[in-house]
Structure formats: C-alpha cells, structure tokens
Amino acid sequence: MYKKFSLFLLLIFLLAGLPLSAQSSTPANPFGVVEGFWLPNTVCELGAGWERIIFDWSQHQPNGPDDWYTLNVDDRWLKAAQDCNREVVAIFKHTPAWATDGMPGPGVPRGLYLPVDDPENVWASFVRRSAEYYAPRGVSRFIIWNEPDITRETYGFEYEGSLDDYFQMLKVAYLALKEGNPEAEILLAGTTYWHDLNAGRRLYLDRLLERITADPQAADNHYYFDIASLHIYFRTETVYDIVRQTRDMLDKYGLTDKRIWINEMNAGPTDDPLWPVVRPQYQINLEQQSAFIMQTAALGLAGGAERIAVYKFYDWNLPPGDETFGLIRADGSRRPAFDTWAAVIQQFEGVEAAALAETEQMTAVWLTLEDGSELYAVWAKTAADVKLSVETSDANVAILDQYGHNLPISTDNNAIALTLAGARCDKQDGCAVGGNVQLVRAKQAVLSEVTSGKTVELGFE
C-alpha cells in the first residue's frame, strides 16, 4: 500500500515515499533539542527524545592530559535526562591551548597523525577516555566537531584544519571511541551547506566522503562514521532538497547504510515583541518560527532524516538584542515555538513512513504512524491562501493548528473545507517560510486542492 498524488492542469508534482530507519536504540520519538539540560523539568515536560550537549575538551582537560574535570557535563544533567527517557548525544569541540600548535579552540590537535595508541596523540587519548567514562552514564553517540566548512575569515569559524586534518580527526576518533566503547556511534560534524554553495565550492560533505572512501582501511572500519549531520535554517523550501541531496551523496559513495540527522534547525525570530532583533536578512515573526520548525520536521522525515533537533532550547546567556533562536527566551518565558515543538513530539510520534507532494501553491506531507493512524501536514507556499477539501469516512477526524490545538471542522458538500493562510513574504527573501501549518489526522482521507480550479487528489492504491 502506498500513497499517490494525482495532479491536474498546471500543478507541479513530487512524491517520495521513504521508510525511516529503524533501530532498537532509536527512540520512538526522534525529535530533540540542543542543550535542554538548563531547565530539566521544562525539557522533560516538552518530551524531547534526545538532546545535544557540548563536551568541551578544553574544560575536561584545561591544563594537560592528566586532567579530568567533568562539571562542564554535570553527571546530574545526564541522570536527569535518563530519568526522563531522553538520550544525550555528545559533541566534541574546543582544543585546549596545551594540545595544539594552532589557535586554542579551533586548533588541530598535536600528535594527530601519530598512531592511535601513542600517548602523544592527545586527541585519541581524550576521546577514548570519554567513551569509557560516559558509557555507563548513558552516552554512546559522539559528534566529531562542528561546522568545519566555515572558513577562517567567516563568522562562525570553529576549525582551522584542512579537510585532510578533519578526516584524520574523524578517523582517530572512530578508532579510539570504539576502543573505549565498542557500542559507540560516530556522527560527522554538522555542516552548513550554504557557506560552500555561496562561495562556489563543491560541498564539504561531498569532498569529505570522497576522502573517506579513498582511505584503504576505511571499509574495514565502517568508513569511520555512522551518521551524517545537517544544519538547516530559515528557508522551508531547502529542507527536503538538502536531505535528499545528502542521501544521494551517501549512496553515490556506496554508503547506503549511513543515516542522516538534522542536528540543528530553526528560523530565529527578529519580530518578537519581547526580544526584538535587528538583522539584515530573514525578518521572521513568532508564527513563522513555529511554522518553520513544524515544516522542517515534516519535510525532514519525508526526505529520510532519522532524527531532528531544534537549535536551541533556551537562550540562557544572551544579552538583549542578540540574535536569538530559543524555544525559551533568556528571561525564561516561552515562545509559541515551544508549543509547536511539543505538538510535533506528540503528533508525529511513531512515524514509520513519509511522503511529500508539492504544487505551485502548497506543500503536503503524509505521515503513517505505528499505531495505524495517518497524519497530513499542509501549508501554503506563497502569499496566496489555499483552499483544500478533505473527504474521509473516519469519524475521529481532527484538524489541528501548528500549536497542537484542535480547530473547528466545517464542511462543504460533505467534505471538510480548509483554508491555508498564505505565507508572509517580502522582496528580499521571498516566501522564506511557508504559511501556518495545519494538521489533518484521518484515515483513508482524500485531499483535494480547489484553489483556482486546480485539483489534487490523494488516495490509496
């Protein structure tokens, strides 16, 4: 059984049915946050399935290889996460000054090209010890650094090594982590995509995969990683394409068993009355932030992403006016996006498959859930409102807004009639974020777009 969209007249059609990866170690709820530990009760209330926490090398070992300070990843944070059935995923960052001949923080570790068992390979020693120490504390997945595709002269620069240096860091980390914990999984550094594209460079991930697969020992060592990581911001229309392009790249190199996570995503608001931000691009209000994170969850699943996390949970240390992304503001108040992410966690739980269809005016993602129910996430792509009708015999049909609230159901000719509000658009960024999302929960529904005489029908075959 599968879904097929039949499109008529001038409609643009795209359909992709993609089974999601299944793992015993993957929670039924794959939706997470970055750094939920700051507010343990609140993140538990949210119901996130996982969180990413920085495991800062320079704080674990500030003065030398014999140091081992762990308060930067407090055991109480890890215990609170376990008590709430939330997995902690580590990201390694920040080279200590003593461990590099380069710049403290982004510097290439000293001894990186020595054998993994050489004590002068200080990076190997650190990650091996981390694997051993954190395994009994429930941490077994490790992200190797952050955004190495950002070059030195660009804001956000975090790694000064070459691509070959990053490959060596990855290779050493994989071998050492497996020595410390044979069950450990390794994630590639998240990359930004746009830094390469805007500079006219071949994508960092493409170049890295080429380097990995050229290594003569790579095949015997699972190609030194398990999961590719993505960071995606601001433009709804790019989410599905970036995930699918990543899948195609992995497959091109024969890495068909590698999974994909979106480790960071969001559309940080500028037009928040309680936290105004001046930014030259992407003027985003609170409704758009909510719409973006729900749209990204749906599109990421349709593209084949296994897990998706919001950056970030809490803007705990921002001075007023700084660019902001949090589901929770620095003053502790919740943005509407908090309720939206809670709705994603609740409504999308147990997704088994997803399919995407786009027309000139709207996007629809169909989700099948493990309990046998079906969910459609629908929104307008342009500034124009979109009219939809939903035909279903399901007596339990429900329509929800992007915050998880039930909407009244109106009918027209025995079909449910929906209006999808148009997106907020401007001359500079176009319609960066789609319009507000509506969710249709119904079995065996037929959705028809009736805007401007165009029709889209959805049915089983």
N, C-alpha and C positions, 0 to 999 in steps of 0.2 A: 504494500500500500504506500502511495506517495502522493504528494500534492503537485498539482499542475495549475498554472495560471494561464487562462486563455485571454489574449489581449486583442482588441479590435481597433479599427481606424488607425490613428497615428500614434498609438501607445508604444513606448519603449519597453522591451521585456527583458527580464533577467530572472533566472530561477536557479538556485543552488541548494540542493538538499544534502546536508553534511552531517553524518553521525559524529557525535562528540566522543572524545577519548574516554575510555572507562578504565579506572584504576582503583584497586582496593584502598589505596592510600589517598585518593582524591575524595574530598567530602561531597555529599550530595549537593551542597550549596557552594558553588565555585566563586562566589563574589566576596571580595575582600576590600581592605583599606590599607593605606600607608600610615603606619605609626598610630595604631589605636590605643596603645598602652597608656597614653597620657591620662585617659579617662576610662578606667577599666570597667566601671559599672555601665557607663553610657555605651561603650562599644559592645558590651555584652547584650545590652538592650537592643542595639541595632541588629545583632545576629550575624555579623560578618563571619564568613567561613575561614578566613585567614588574614594575616597582616604581615607586612614587610617592615623589618626593623633594621637600622644600620648597626652593623657590628664593626665598630671603629677600631681599626688596627692600632692607630696612634694612641688610643685611650686604653686598649688592652695592654699594650707594651710601650709605654711612653719613653722609657729610658734605655731599654735594651732587651735582648731576647729572653732574659730570665724573669722579666716582669710578667705578671698575670693578674691584671685588675679587671673585674667583671661588672663593676657597678654601672658602667655605661649600657649594659644589657642586664638589668637587675633580675635576679632569679625570681623575684616576686612578680615581675611582669610575665615571665614565662609560665609561672604557676597559675596566674590569673587567666591567661589565655587557655591553658589546658582545662581549667575548671569550667570554662565557657565553650569548650569544644571548638576552639579557634587555633589553627595552626600558625606558628611563627616561621616565617621564611627570612633567612638572614641575607643581608647584602654587605659584602666586604668593601670597605673604602678606606682611604686616607693612610698613606705610607708614613710611618714615623720618620722624624728627621735622621735618627741614627741608622735607619735601614735603607737609605738611598743616597746616591751621589747627586741626585737631581733636586727638584723642588719638594720640600715636605708637603705631604698631601697627595699631589698628583704624580709624584716621582716614581720612576721604575725601581723596583726593589733591587738592592745589591745582592749579587750572587744568583740572580735569577736563572742563568744559563748553566749553573753547576748541577750535578746530579741531585735528584730529589732527596736522597738520603745524606747529602752533605750538610753538616750543620751550618755552613756558611751560606747555604741557600735559605735565607731567613724567611722568605715568603712561604716556602714549603713547610718550614717548622711551625709557622703561625697557623696555617690552615689545617695542618694535621692535628695540632693541639686543639684547635677549635672544634674539629669534628669529634674528637674523643670527649672533650669536656661537655659539649652540648647535646650529644646523642641521648644520654639518659634524661636530659631536660626537654626532650621532645623536638629538637631542631635537627633536621636532616636534609634540608634543602638550602643551597647556598648560591647566591647570585654573585658572579665574579666582576665586581666594579660597576661603574655607572657611566653611561654615555661617552665612550671613548671616541665617538665620531665627531665630537665638538673640538675644534682646533684651538690652539693656544690663544689666538688673537680674538676669540669669540667669547661672549658672556656665557657662563655655564661650564667653562673648561674644567675638566676633572682628571685628565690623564695625559701626561706628556710623552708617553712612549709611542713608538711606531706601531703599525698593525702587527708586525712580526713580534714586537715586545708583548703586545696584548695576547697574541696567540701563545707565546711562551708562558705568560702568567696563567692562562686558561689550562694549558697542558699540565703545568706543575700543580696547579690547584686540584685538577681532577685526580691526578695520581696520588697526591698527598691526602686529599679528603677521603679517598677510597681506602687508604691505609688506616686512617683514623676511624672511619665508619664505613664498612663495605656497603651499607644501605644508603649512603648519601647520594643525593641527586644534585646535579650542577646545572645552573642556568647561565646562559650567556648574558653579558651586560645588556641592559636595555639601550636601544639606540633611538635617535630622534627622527630619522628618515629625512626630514626636510633640510637639515644642515647640508647633507650631501647633495640632495636634489637641487637646492637653490644655488649651490656652488658649482653645479655641473659635474659633480664627481659620481663615479659608479658607487652604488650603495655600499656602505661599510660592511654590512652583513654579507653581501654577495662576495666581496673581496675576502672576508674572514672565512667563509665557508670554503672558498677556493683554497685558501692556505691550509685549513684544517685537513681537507681531504687529500692534499698533496703530501701530507706527513706520512712516512712509511709505517709508523707504528699506530696511526690513528685508528684503523679498522679494528685492530686487536684491543683497543681501549675505548670502544664505543664512541669514537670520534670526540672524546673529551667533554661531551656535554649531553644533556638530556632534553633541555627545553630552550627555545628561542624566546627572548623577551622583547616586547614592544612598548614604546611610549607614544601615545596619540592624544593630541589636544585640538580643541577649538572647531574643527571642521567635520561635521557629521558625514559628509559625502566621501571623506577619505577613509573612514574606518574599515569598511568591508574590503575596499581595494587593497589597503596596506596589509591586512591579514591574509588575503588571498595571494598577494604577491609574495609574501613571506612563505606561505605554504608551497607555492610554485618553486621558489628558490631552493627550499629544503629538498623538495622532490627532484629537482634538476641535478643535485649533487648526490642523489641516491639515499638521502637521509629521511626516508619516508616514515620512520618510526619516531622522529623527533616531534615534540609537541610545541604549541605556541601559547604563551601567556601575554596578556596585556597588563603589565605591571604598574603602569601609570596611565591615567586618562582623566580629563576634566576640561571644562571651559570656565576658567576662573572669572568671576563677575567683576565688572567695573561699576555697574549701576546698582549698587547695594546701598540703600539709604543709610544703613548703619555702618558702612565701611566703603566710602567712595574711593575709587582708584582712577588715576589719570594714566591712560595707556594709548599710544598712537593707533593701535590696531585692535580689532576684536572688541567692540563695545557690547558687552554681554550683561543682560539683566538676570535676576534671580530665576525667572521662569525658564530662560534659555539654559542656564546652568543645569537645572533639573532635567529639561528635555534632552540635553546632550548626554548626560550620564545614562539615562534610560535608553536612548537611541544607541549609544555605544555598546551597552550590554547586549541589546538585541542583535545589532549588526556584527559584533564580535563573535557571538555564538554562531550566527549564520555563516560567517567566514571560516570558522573552525577553531577559534580560540578556546582553550580548555579552561582558563581562569582569567578573571578580570578584576582589577582593583582600582579604586578611586584614589588619586593623589589630590588632597590628603585628608585625613580625618579631622585634624584640629590645628588651627593656625596659632599654635601656643606661644610663639616668640616673635610675632610681627609687630613692628612699630606702625602707628596709624599711617595710612596712605600707601603702604607697601602692597605689591601685587599679592593677591590672596586667592586661595583655592579651597579652603577647608569646608567640609560639611558643617563644621562648627567654627564660629568666629573666635578671635583671640580673647574676647570678653566672655566666652562660654555660651553665648546664645547660638541657637541652631538656625542654619539657613534652611529654606524649603527643600534643598537638595538632600538633606538628611532624611526627610520623609520619603523622598523619591528612591534613595538607595535602599531604604528599608522595604519599600514596595517591591523593588527588583528582587531583593533577597527572599521575600515571601512569595511573590507571584511566579518567579522564574525557577523556583526550587525544583530540582529533579529533571532538568531539561535533558531529553535524550536525543533530539534532532531538531534542526532548524533550517528554514528555507527563506530566501529573500526574493521579493519582486519589487521592481521599481517602474513607475510610469513617469511621464513628464511632470506630473504634479504631486505625486505621493509615493511613499515607501510603505511596504508592509513586510513584516517578518512573522512567519508562522513557527510556533514552537510546539512540539509534542512533549508531554511530561510523563514521568514514570508512573504516575497514578492513573494514566489513561486520558487525562484531560488535555485540552488544546487551548492555546493562547495566541492571539494575534496582536501584535504591537503595530499601530498605524499612525502616520503623521504626514502632514503636508510638507512638501519640499520647497515650495515657492511662497510668495506673499499671498497667493490666491487661496481662498477657502476651498475645501474639497468636500463633496457630498458622497457619502457611502451608504449603501443599504446592506443589511446583514439578514440573510434568510437562514433560519435554523429551527429545528423542532425541539431543541434542548430546552426543557422547562427551567433549567438552572442557569440560563444565560445571564451574564453580568457584564456591564460596561463600567470600566474604572478610569479615573484620570491618572495623570502621571505621579500623583502623590498617594495612590492606593485607595482613594475614596470612591465609593460607588456613585455612579451617575444615574439620573432618571432615564428610563427607557421610553422612547417614543416610537410609534410605528407609523408606517405609510404603506398602504396596500399589503398588509400582513407581513411586512418586512420592517426590521428595526432601522430607523433612519439616523445616521450620524453626520455631524458636520465637524470636519477637522479644520481648526483655525489655521490661517496662513502663517508662515514664518515671518519673523521680524528681519527685515533686510535693509541694507544700506549700500551706497555707491561704492565704498571702498572694499568691503568684504563680501558683498552679495548676500546670499542667504546662508551664512556660515553654519548656523544651527537650524535644524528643521523646526516646524511648529510644535506646539504642545502635543504630547503623545496621549493617545487613548488606547486602552487595552480591552480587547473583546475576549471574554472567556466563554467558549461554547464548543460543543462537539459537532462535528459534521456541518459546519457553517459554510455558506456561500456568500462571499463578499463581492459586491458589485460597485464599481465606481460609476457614478451617474453624472459627474461633472461635465458640462459642455458636450453632452451627447456621447461621451466615451464610456465604455463598459469594460469592467474587469470581473471575470467570474472565477471563483475558486471552488474546486470540488475534488472529491476522491476518485481515484481510478484503481 
